[in-house]
Amino acid sequence: MKKEVYEFLKKQAEADKAKALASIKLLTSYPAGIGDHSTKDYWDNCEEALKQLSSAHERLEILEKYFKG
């Protein structure tokens, strides 16, 4: 894999990881900031952030294991 492609994919996964972590922090630290969203929306948002974090983590592991170097 070309270094440029590797770096792009890595940076994209790192950005997704940071976004997911920030979302989880906001959702768990400031749940009142959700406003008029229902409880279902809150849980859906938490689950979506966790899925995004999981995906980013998995992509980073795959890049490290199979394409680094």
C-alpha positions as CSV (number, residue, x, y, z in Angstrom):
1,M,0.0,0.0,0.0
2,K,1.3,3.4,-0.9
3,K,2.4,5.5,2.1
4,E,0.0,8.3,1.1
5,V,-3.0,6.0,1.1
6,Y,-2.0,4.4,4.4
7,E,-1.6,7.9,6.0
8,F,-4.9,9.0,4.7
9,L,-6.7,5.9,6.0
10,K,-5.0,6.2,9.4
11,K,-5.8,9.9,9.8
12,Q,-9.4,9.3,8.8
13,A,-9.7,6.5,11.4
14,E,-8.0,8.7,14.1
15,A,-10.5,11.5,13.3
16,D,-13.4,9.1,13.6
17,K,-12.1,7.8,16.9
18,A,-11.7,11.4,18.3
19,K,-15.2,12.3,17.1
20,A,-16.7,9.2,18.7
21,L,-14.9,9.8,22.0
22,A,-16.0,13.4,22.1
23,S,-19.6,12.4,21.4
24,I,-19.6,9.8,24.1
25,K,-18.1,12.4,26.6
26,L,-20.7,15.0,25.7
27,L,-23.6,12.5,25.8
28,T,-22.5,11.1,29.2
29,S,-21.3,14.4,30.8
30,Y,-24.1,16.7,29.5
31,P,-27.2,14.7,28.8
32,A,-29.4,17.7,29.5
33,G,-27.8,19.3,26.4
34,I,-29.7,16.9,24.2
35,G,-32.7,19.1,24.6
36,D,-36.1,17.8,23.3
37,H,-34.7,14.5,22.1
38,S,-36.4,11.4,23.5
39,T,-34.7,8.8,25.7
40,K,-34.6,6.6,22.6
41,D,-32.6,9.3,20.7
42,Y,-30.2,9.4,23.6
43,W,-29.6,5.7,23.6
44,D,-29.4,5.6,19.8
45,N,-26.8,8.4,19.9
46,C,-24.7,6.6,22.5
47,E,-24.9,3.3,20.5
48,E,-24.0,5.1,17.3
49,A,-20.9,6.7,18.9
50,L,-19.8,3.4,20.3
51,K,-20.1,1.8,16.9
52,Q,-18.1,4.6,15.3
53,L,-15.4,4.2,18.0
54,S,-15.3,0.4,17.5
55,S,-15.0,0.8,13.7
56,A,-12.2,3.4,14.0
57,H,-10.3,1.2,16.5
58,E,-10.7,-1.9,14.3
59,R,-9.5,0.0,11.2
60,L,-6.4,1.3,13.1
61,E,-5.6,-2.2,14.2
62,I,-5.9,-3.6,10.7
63,L,-3.8,-0.9,9.2
64,E,-1.1,-1.5,11.9
65,K,-1.2,-5.2,11.5
66,Y,-1.3,-5.6,7.7
67,F,-0.1,-2.4,6.1
68,K,2.4,-0.6,8.3
69,G,5.9,-0.5,7.1
